[in-house]
Amino acid sequence: DAYDAESTDLISQIYDTLVTFQGNDSQTFSPCLATDWTVSNDSFTWTFHLRHNVKFSNGNDFTAEDVKYSFNRVLLMRAPESGVDWIFGQCMDSNSTTVIDDYTVHIKLTQSYGGFLSLLPYTIGAIVDKDYVDENGGVVAGQENEWMKLNPMGTGPYTLDHWTRATEIVLNKN
């Protein structure tokens, strides 16, 4: 549930997304947790092939289930503080993401949306560890998970060491 630049900077250090932008070029996409992707001729169904042997910083394996869970979590929580869920809500619903196998997901859009790929590098595209979230409050419709807000954990290049509000955030290399 983050929509501001400062939160985006932090989230992008702790979490990875399926795709990312190539450097400062916001028109060129690069693989991140996805190795490659295709889109159907009608532009409704996207297939993402995922990286193998990726671990969350707690040691859990990253799989397609985490992708489905992460996207559905955004749609179910409905970002009560920021309203950022509209970004996925404009072209996805809770039936959009289907796990094909451990390393493949299909995303069927609710309507054709030419900018879909550009949504994925944003904060709402951050992939969370399904087990970690479920063990720490899970997902409740229309509510933030306060524990997750204070204890983020992903596959990104850094982990949260500590956060003293309005004073400092310290990250360690993952």
C-alpha positions in Angstrom: 0.0 0.0 0.0 2.6 2.5 -1.1 2.3 5.2 -3.7 5.0 7.7 -2.9 8.6 8.0 -4.2 10.3 7.4 -0.9 8.4 4.2 -0.3 9.0 3.1 -3.9 12.7 3.5 -3.5 12.7 1.3 -0.4 10.4 -1.3 -1.8 12.5 -1.7 -4.9 15.5 -2.5 -2.7 13.8 -5.2 -0.7 11.4 -6.8 -3.3 11.8 -7.9 -6.9 9.2 -7.7 -9.6 8.6 -9.9 -12.7 10.0 -7.3 -15.0 11.9 -4.1 -14.5 12.9 -1.1 -16.5 16.3 -1.1 -18.1 18.2 1.6 -16.1 16.5 5.0 -16.4 14.8 3.9 -19.7 11.1 3.6 -18.8 10.3 2.2 -22.3 12.6 -0.8 -22.3 11.8 -3.8 -20.1 14.2 -6.3 -18.7 13.7 -9.6 -17.0 13.8 -9.7 -13.2 11.9 -12.6 -11.6 10.6 -13.5 -15.0 13.1 -14.8 -17.6 10.9 -14.0 -20.5 7.2 -13.5 -21.4 4.8 -13.7 -24.3 1.4 -12.2 -25.0 -1.4 -13.7 -27.0 -2.5 -12.3 -30.3 -5.6 -10.8 -28.7 -3.4 -9.1 -26.1 -5.4 -10.6 -23.2 -3.2 -13.5 -22.0 0.3 -13.0 -20.8 2.6 -15.9 -20.0 5.6 -15.4 -17.8 8.4 -17.9 -17.3 10.0 -17.5 -14.0 13.6 -17.7 -12.8 14.6 -21.0 -11.1 16.6 -21.3 -7.8 15.5 -17.9 -6.5 15.2 -17.6 -2.7 13.4 -15.1 -0.5 15.8 -13.6 2.1 14.3 -16.0 4.7 15.4 -19.0 2.5 12.0 -19.9 1.1 11.8 -20.8 -2.6 10.2 -18.4 -5.0 7.5 -20.0 -7.2 4.6 -19.1 -9.4 2.3 -19.5 -6.3 4.0 -16.5 -4.8 3.2 -14.5 -8.0 -0.4 -15.4 -7.9 -0.7 -14.7 -4.2 1.1 -11.3 -4.5 -1.2 -10.0 -7.3 -4.4 -11.3 -5.6 -3.2 -9.8 -2.3 -3.1 -6.3 -4.0 -6.6 -6.8 -5.4 -8.0 -8.1 -2.1 -6.4 -5.6 0.2 -7.6 -2.7 -2.0 -4.8 -0.4 -0.6 -6.9 1.3 2.0 -4.3 3.9 2.8 -3.1 4.9 -0.7 -5.6 3.5 -3.2 -2.7 2.2 -5.4 -4.6 -1.0 -6.2 -6.4 0.8 -9.0 -3.3 0.2 -11.1 -4.0 -3.6 -11.2 -7.8 -3.2 -10.8 -8.1 -1.5 -14.2 -7.2 -4.7 -16.1 -7.1 -7.6 -13.6 -9.2 -9.3 -11.0 -8.7 -12.2 -8.6 -9.3 -14.7 -11.4 -6.6 -13.2 -13.7 -3.5 -15.1 -12.5 -3.2 -18.8 -13.0 -0.4 -21.0 -12.0 0.7 -23.4 -14.8 3.6 -25.0 -12.9 6.2 -23.9 -10.4 7.8 -21.6 -12.9 5.0 -20.5 -15.2 2.1 -18.1 -14.7 -0.6 -16.9 -17.1 -2.3 -13.6 -16.5 -5.5 -13.1 -18.3 -6.5 -9.4 -18.4 -10.2 -8.4 -17.9 -9.7 -6.0 -20.8 -7.0 -5.4 -23.3 -4.6 -2.9 -21.9 -1.5 -1.9 -23.9 0.3 -0.6 -20.9 0.1 -3.8 -18.9 3.8 -4.7 -18.9 4.6 -1.2 -17.6 2.5 -1.8 -14.5 4.6 -4.7 -13.3 7.8 -2.9 -12.2 5.8 -0.6 -9.9 5.4 -1.3 -6.1 2.1 -3.3 -6.6 4.2 -5.8 -8.7 6.5 -6.6 -5.8 6.4 -10.3 -5.1 5.9 -11.4 -1.5 6.5 -14.8 0.0 3.1 -16.4 0.4 4.1 -18.4 3.4 5.7 -15.5 5.2 2.6 -13.3 4.7 0.3 -16.1 5.8 2.4 -16.8 9.0 2.2 -13.1 9.9 -1.4 -12.0 9.6 -2.2 -13.1 6.0 -4.5 -11.0 3.8 -7.7 -9.4 5.0 -10.0 -7.8 2.5 -9.8 -4.0 2.6 -7.1 -3.9 5.3 -3.4 -3.4 5.4 -1.2 -6.0 7.1 0.5 -3.8 9.6 3.1 -6.5 10.5 4.2 -6.8 6.8 4.3 -3.0 6.6 6.9 -3.0 9.3 8.7 -6.2 8.4 9.1 -6.4 4.7 10.9 -9.4 3.2 11.5 -10.2 -0.4 14.0 -11.5 -3.0 15.5 -8.1 -3.6 19.2 -7.0 -3.2 18.7 -5.8 0.4 17.0 -6.8 3.6 15.6 -4.5 6.3 17.9 -4.3 9.3 15.9 -1.8 11.2 13.6 1.2 10.8 13.4 4.0 13.3 10.4 6.1 12.0 11.3 9.6 10.9 15.0 8.9 11.7 16.5 6.1 9.6 16.1 3.0 7.6 19.1 0.6 7.6 19.3 -2.1 4.9 21.8 -5.0 4.7 23.0 -6.7 1.5 20.9 -9.8 0.8 
